[in-house]
Amino acid sequence: MFARTWLWLAACFLSVPAWAGGPAPAAPPTLADQFVEFFARLLSPWGFPARWHCGHWTSFHGWLYIVSDLMIWAAYFAIPFLLINFIRQRRDMPFNRLFWLFGLFIFACGATHLLDALIFWVPVYRLSGLVRLITALASWGTVLALFGVIPKALLLKTPTELESIVQARTTELAATNQQLQDVAAQLRQQNATLARTNRDLDTFVYTASHDLKQPVLNLSGLLEELTRTATFAEPEAGPMLKMVDASLNQLLGTIQSLAEVVQVQRPAHLLPPEPVELQPLVEEVLRNVQNLHPNTATWTLALANIPALHLEPATLRSVLYNLLSNAVKYADPTRPAQIEVRTEWQHGQPTLVVQDNGLGIDLTRHGTELFKLFRRFHDHIPGTGLGLYLVQRQLEQAGGHLEVESEVGKGSTFRVVLPAPTRPGPGSAPTQ
């Protein structure tokens, strides 16, 4: 017992110098050193044993852990790709950014489970910690996004509410459709009534013009016979007879024009179009115009560009007569009349042009009234106001139209624009 006491005292005595003079313990590493060391050995297992060697793992327990982590990782890996594919196909999906956050969060969770399984052999605990930090940030980013999305999502209509809205709108559309059908039926009935009225009116005008024409011709003949055989002592009788003759001629012209208007209103009576040589037809119309309106007009014909037009002959003759007779009738008395008839291509469409240097029309004032029935622009010259109306209606029925350029005191240019030819033929449009 005494010996043991001395041995203990000797040990304490010998240990004092070691306490007093031994080396100082090493200082703990700073946070910066730990940070550098962490990322320098991010993929290194240094300092950590494999998980198989930590604790008392049995094969069943260890593989249960590993297989479960791998299955969770596989599911978490597949879910983001399914979400991305869904968003790409449904770009109209609301809150699509939330789907991206969910995908990142789920992918990061799957990565932690994959590393947990890998650590059983390769203890990369530093990499596992970094992945867990990324997962935490993604998780809280998703949480904060949900705070902003949930109030908006609550405002979305449920399937039941949407179905009710669709049913209500379907009912409204059905009611509106029924109203439209009723209105369409009324319009069809009104159109039928108007068509009957127009037919009756056309028949009346045509019959009236036909019935009035013969009495007017009889009066004109009687007046001519009276003028030839009777002798009047009064000096005013001669001018009065001329006035009566002029009035009868004007009435006869109006009746004839009304008959033409009725004929134009009936497109079923139009004959099919055919190629018409312009040179002989224009010369024929010119002779008729000059016989009715003799003057000293200078005529220029330039029809070589399009020698023939595809139109019903009677329609083309009527159009030419109205335009050429107007050019002669409304010539400017202060200068010699110059009238040109030519053909040209206008945007691939055959065009017949009648240009004169006559009185002209104030298009600024009368431009919207050019083709109205009975509308005249020079009241000091006799006329019916039907020429341009007839021309426009005839051309519209043939698929064309009339264009007018005019300036008071300089003259007018009328362009008869016809449809482009459907197949190449004489006078077809030149290729570019």
C-alpha positions in Angstrom: 0.0 0.0 0.0 2.8 2.3 0.9 4.6 1.5 -2.4 1.5 2.2 -4.4 1.2 5.7 -2.8 4.8 6.6 -3.7 4.3 5.5 -7.3 1.2 7.7 -7.7 3.1 10.7 -6.3 6.0 10.1 -8.6 3.8 10.0 -11.6 2.1 13.3 -10.7 5.5 14.9 -10.2 6.8 13.8 -13.5 3.7 15.0 -15.3 4.0 18.6 -14.1 6.9 19.5 -16.4 4.9 18.1 -19.3 2.0 20.3 -18.4 4.1 23.3 -17.9 6.5 23.1 -20.8 4.6 21.0 -23.5 3.5 22.5 -26.9 0.2 24.6 -26.9 -2.9 22.9 -28.5 -3.6 23.9 -32.2 -6.2 26.7 -32.8 -9.5 25.7 -34.3 -9.8 26.5 -38.1 -11.7 29.8 -39.0 -15.0 29.8 -40.9 -13.2 30.9 -44.0 -10.8 28.0 -43.7 -13.7 25.7 -43.3 -15.4 27.1 -46.3 -12.3 26.7 -48.5 -11.7 23.2 -47.2 -15.4 22.3 -47.8 -15.4 23.2 -51.5 -11.8 21.9 -52.1 -12.9 18.5 -50.9 -16.5 18.7 -52.2 -16.2 15.4 -54.1 -13.7 13.8 -51.7 -14.7 11.2 -49.1 -11.8 12.3 -46.9 -12.6 12.3 -43.2 -15.7 10.2 -43.4 -16.2 6.4 -43.4 -18.6 4.7 -45.8 -22.1 4.4 -44.3 -21.7 0.6 -44.3 -19.1 1.1 -41.5 -21.2 3.5 -39.5 -23.4 1.7 -37.0 -24.5 -1.9 -37.1 -26.0 -2.3 -40.6 -27.4 -5.7 -41.6 -27.5 -6.6 -45.3 -31.3 -6.5 -45.2 -31.5 -3.1 -43.5 -28.8 -1.5 -45.7 -30.3 -2.7 -49.0 -33.7 -1.7 -47.9 -32.4 1.8 -47.3 -30.5 1.8 -50.6 -33.3 0.4 -52.8 -35.9 2.7 -51.3 -33.6 5.8 -51.9 -33.0 4.7 -55.5 -36.7 4.2 -56.2 -37.6 7.6 -54.7 -34.8 9.2 -56.7 -36.1 7.6 -60.0 -39.6 8.8 -59.3 -38.4 12.3 -58.4 -36.3 12.3 -61.5 -39.2 11.4 -63.8 -41.8 13.8 -62.3 -40.0 17.1 -63.5 -39.7 15.8 -67.0 -43.4 15.0 -67.1 -44.2 18.5 -65.8 -41.9 20.1 -68.3 -43.5 18.1 -71.2 -47.0 19.1 -69.9 -46.1 22.8 -69.8 -44.6 22.7 -73.3 -47.8 21.2 -74.7 -50.1 23.5 -72.7 -48.6 26.9 -73.0 -51.9 28.4 -72.0 -51.8 26.8 -68.5 -52.0 29.4 -65.8 -49.1 29.7 -63.2 -46.6 27.8 -65.4 -43.7 29.3 -63.5 -44.9 27.5 -60.4 -44.6 24.2 -62.3 -41.0 25.0 -63.1 -40.3 25.7 -59.4 -42.0 22.4 -58.4 -39.9 20.6 -61.0 -36.7 22.1 -59.6 -37.7 21.3 -56.0 -38.7 17.7 -56.8 -35.5 17.1 -58.8 -33.3 18.4 -56.0 -35.1 16.1 -53.5 -34.4 13.2 -55.8 -30.7 14.1 -55.9 -30.5 14.0 -52.0 -31.9 10.4 -52.1 -29.5 9.4 -54.8 -26.6 10.7 -52.7 -27.9 8.9 -49.6 -27.7 5.6 -51.5 -24.2 6.4 -52.9 -22.8 7.3 -49.4 -23.1 3.6 -48.5 -19.9 3.2 -50.6 -18.6 6.7 -51.3 -19.1 9.0 -48.3 -19.4 12.3 -50.2 -21.1 14.1 -47.2 -19.9 17.5 -48.3 -21.7 17.2 -51.7 -24.7 15.8 -50.0 -24.8 18.9 -47.7 -24.6 21.3 -50.7 -27.4 19.4 -52.5 -29.5 19.6 -49.4 -28.9 23.4 -49.3 -30.1 23.7 -52.9 -33.1 21.6 -52.0 -33.9 23.9 -49.1 -33.7 27.0 -51.2 -35.9 25.5 -53.9 -38.4 24.4 -51.3 -38.7 27.9 -49.8 -38.8 29.5 -53.2 -41.8 27.2 -54.0 -43.4 28.1 -50.7 -43.1 31.8 -51.3 -44.4 31.4 -54.8 -47.4 29.5 -53.5 -48.3 32.5 -51.2 -48.8 34.6 -54.4 -50.4 31.9 -56.5 -53.0 30.5 -54.0 -55.2 33.6 -53.9 -55.3 33.8 -57.7 -55.9 30.0 -57.9 -58.9 30.4 -55.6 -60.4 32.8 -58.1 -60.4 30.2 -60.9 -63.7 28.7 -61.8 -64.4 25.1 -60.7 -65.5 22.6 -63.4 -69.0 22.8 -62.0 -69.0 26.6 -62.3 -67.5 26.4 -65.8 -70.1 23.9 -66.9 -72.9 26.2 -65.6 -71.4 29.2 -67.4 -71.1 27.2 -70.6 -74.7 26.0 -70.3 -75.9 29.6 -69.7 -74.0 30.9 -72.7 -75.2 28.0 -74.8 -78.8 29.0 -73.9 -78.0 32.6 -74.8 -76.5 31.6 -78.1 -79.5 29.4 -78.9 -81.8 32.3 -78.2 -79.7 34.6 -80.3 -79.6 32.1 -83.1 -83.3 31.7 -83.0 -83.7 35.5 -83.2 -81.3 35.6 -86.1 -83.3 32.9 -87.9 -86.5 34.9 -87.3 -84.9 38.0 -88.6 -83.5 36.1 -91.6 -87.0 34.7 -92.3 -88.4 38.2 -92.2 -85.7 39.5 -94.5 -86.4 36.6 -96.9 -90.1 37.5 -96.9 -89.3 41.2 -97.4 -86.9 40.4 -100.2 -89.5 38.3 -101.9 -92.0 41.1 -101.5 -89.5 43.6 -102.9 -88.7 41.3 -105.8 -92.4 41.0 -106.6 -92.8 44.8 -106.3 -89.7 45.4 -108.6 -91.0 42.9 -111.1 -94.4 44.6 -111.1 -92.8 48.0 -111.3 -90.6 46.9 -114.2 -93.6 45.5 -116.0 -95.6 48.6 -115.4 -92.8 50.9 -116.6 -92.1 48.7 -119.6 -95.8 48.5 -120.5 -96.3 52.2 -119.9 -93.3 53.1 -122.1 -94.5 50.8 -124.8 -98.0 52.1 -124.7 -96.9 55.7 -124.6 -94.4 55.3 -127.4 -97.0 54.9 -130.2 -99.2 57.8 -129.2 -96.1 60.1 -129.1 -95.0 58.8 -132.5 -98.5 59.6 -133.8 -98.4 63.1 -132.3 -95.0 63.6 -133.9 -96.3 62.5 -137.2 -99.4 64.7 -137.0 -97.2 67.7 -136.0 -94.9 67.0 -139.0 -97.9 66.8 -141.3 -99.5 69.9 -139.8 -96.2 71.8 -140.2 -96.0 70.7 -143.8 -99.6 71.4 -144.9 -101.0 74.2 -142.6 -100.3 77.9 -142.9 -100.2 80.1 -139.8 -100.5 83.8 -140.0 -99.1 84.5 -136.5 -95.3 84.9 -136.4 -95.1 83.1 -133.1 -96.5 79.9 -134.6 -93.2 78.7 -136.1 -91.1 78.8 -132.9 -94.0 77.3 -131.0 -94.2 74.4 -133.4 -90.5 73.8 -133.0 -90.9 73.9 -129.3 -93.7 71.3 -129.5 -91.5 69.1 -131.8 -88.6 69.3 -129.4 -90.8 68.4 -126.5 -92.2 65.4 -128.3 -88.7 64.3 -129.3 -87.6 64.7 -125.6 -90.6 62.7 -124.4 -89.9 60.0 -127.0 -86.3 59.9 -125.8 -87.3 59.6 -122.2 -89.8 56.7 -123.0 -87.0 54.9 -125.0 -84.6 55.4 -122.1 -87.1 54.0 -119.6 -87.5 51.0 -121.8 -83.7 50.6 -121.8 -83.6 50.9 -118.0 -86.2 48.2 -117.6 -84.2 46.0 -120.0 -81.0 46.5 -118.0 -82.8 45.6 -114.8 -83.4 42.2 -116.2 -80.0 40.4 -116.4 -81.7 37.1 -117.4 -82.2 38.6 -120.8 -78.5 39.1 -121.4 -76.9 37.0 -124.1 -73.6 35.2 -123.4 -70.5 37.3 -124.1 -68.4 36.7 -127.2 -65.4 38.2 -128.8 -66.3 41.5 -130.6 -64.0 43.2 -133.1 -63.7 46.8 -132.0 -62.7 48.6 -135.2 -65.9 47.9 -137.2 -68.2 48.3 -134.2 -66.7 51.7 -133.2 -66.9 53.0 -136.8 -70.6 51.9 -137.0 -71.4 53.7 -133.7 -69.5 56.8 -134.9 -71.6 57.0 -138.0 -74.8 56.8 -136.0 -73.6 59.5 -133.6 -72.5 61.8 -136.4 -75.9 61.4 -138.1 -77.7 62.4 -134.9 -75.2 65.0 -133.8 -73.4 66.5 -136.8 -70.3 68.5 -135.9 -66.7 69.0 -136.8 -65.2 66.8 -134.1 -61.8 65.3 -134.7 -61.8 61.5 -134.0 -58.8 59.4 -133.1 -59.1 55.6 -132.9 -56.2 53.6 -131.3 -57.5 50.1 -130.9 -54.4 48.0 -131.8 -53.5 47.1 -128.2 -56.7 45.2 -127.7 -58.4 44.7 -131.1 -61.3 42.6 -129.7 -63.3 42.7 -126.4 -65.1 39.7 -124.8 -68.6 41.1 -124.2 -72.2 40.7 -125.4 -72.3 42.7 -128.7 -75.5 44.7 -127.9 -74.2 45.7 -124.5 -70.9 46.9 -126.0 -72.8 48.8 -128.7 -75.0 50.5 -126.1 -72.0 51.4 -123.9 -70.1 52.9 -126.9 -73.1 54.8 -128.1 -73.8 56.4 -124.7 -70.2 57.4 -124.2 -69.5 58.7 -127.7 -72.8 60.6 -128.0 -72.1 62.3 -124.6 -68.7 63.3 -125.8 -70.3 65.0 -128.9 -73.3 66.4 -127.0 -71.2 68.0 -124.2 -68.4 69.3 -126.4 -67.0 72.7 -125.4 -68.4 75.3 -128.0 -65.3 77.5 -127.5 -62.8 75.1 -129.1 -62.8 72.3 -131.7 -63.9 69.0 -130.2 -61.2 66.3 -130.1 -62.4 62.8 -129.1 -60.1 59.7 -128.8 -61.1 56.1 -128.5 -58.4 53.7 -127.5 -57.7 50.4 -125.7 -55.2 49.6 -123.0 -54.3 47.2 -120.3 -55.0 48.3 -116.7 -53.7 46.0 -114.0 -54.2 43.0 -116.4 -57.7 44.0 -117.3 -58.8 45.1 -120.8 -59.9 48.7 -120.8 -61.7 50.8 -123.4 -61.0 54.5 -123.0 -63.1 57.4 -124.4 -61.4 60.7 -123.9 -62.6 64.2 -124.9 -61.8 67.9 -124.4 -65.4 68.9 -123.6 -67.1 70.8 -120.8 -66.0 68.4 -118.1 -67.7 67.5 -114.8 -67.0 68.9 -111.3 -66.2 65.6 -109.6 -65.6 67.4 -106.2 -69.3 68.4 -106.3 -70.9 65.6 -108.3 -68.6 62.7 -107.9 -71.0 60.7 -105.7 -73.9 61.3 -108.1 -72.3 60.3 -111.4 -74.2 57.0 -111.8 -77.6 58.0 -110.3 -80.8 57.7 -112.3 -82.0 60.9 -114.0 -78.9 62.9 -112.7 -77.7 65.6 -115.1 -74.7 68.0 -114.7 -75.3 70.4 -117.6 -78.9 71.5 -117.6 -78.5 73.9 -120.6 -78.1 70.9 -122.9 -81.1 68.6 -123.5 -80.8 65.1 -122.0 -82.5 62.4 -119.9 -79.7 61.8 -117.3 -79.8 58.0 -118.0 -76.6 57.5 -120.1 -74.0 57.0 -117.3 -76.5 55.1 -115.2 -77.1 52.6 -118.0 -73.4 52.2 -118.8 -72.5 51.5 -115.2 -75.4 49.0 -114.8 -74.5 47.2 -118.0 -70.9 46.9 -117.1 -71.6 45.7 -113.5 -73.8 42.9 -115.0 -70.9 42.0 -117.2 -68.4 41.9 -114.3 -66.7 45.2 -115.1 -67.0 48.9 -114.0 -66.7 52.4 -115.3 -64.0 54.8 -114.1 -64.3 58.6 -114.6 -61.7 61.3 -114.6 -62.9 64.8 -115.4 -62.1 68.5 -114.9 -64.3 71.4 -115.7 -63.1 73.3 -118.8 -60.6 70.6 -119.8 -62.6 67.4 -120.6 -63.4 63.9 -119.4 -61.9 60.5 -119.6 -64.1 57.4 -119.3 -62.5 54.0 -118.8 -64.6 50.9 -119.4 -62.7 48.3 -117.3 -63.7 44.7 -118.1 -62.8 41.4 -116.3 -59.4 39.9 -117.1 -59.6 37.1 -119.7 -59.7 33.6 -118.3 -57.7 32.1 -121.1 -55.2 33.5 -123.6 -56.6 34.7 -126.9 -56.4 37.6 -129.3 -55.6 40.8 -127.5 -54.5 39.0 -124.3 -52.6 40.9 -121.7 -48.9 41.0 -122.4 -46.6 38.9 -120.2 -44.1 40.6 -118.0 
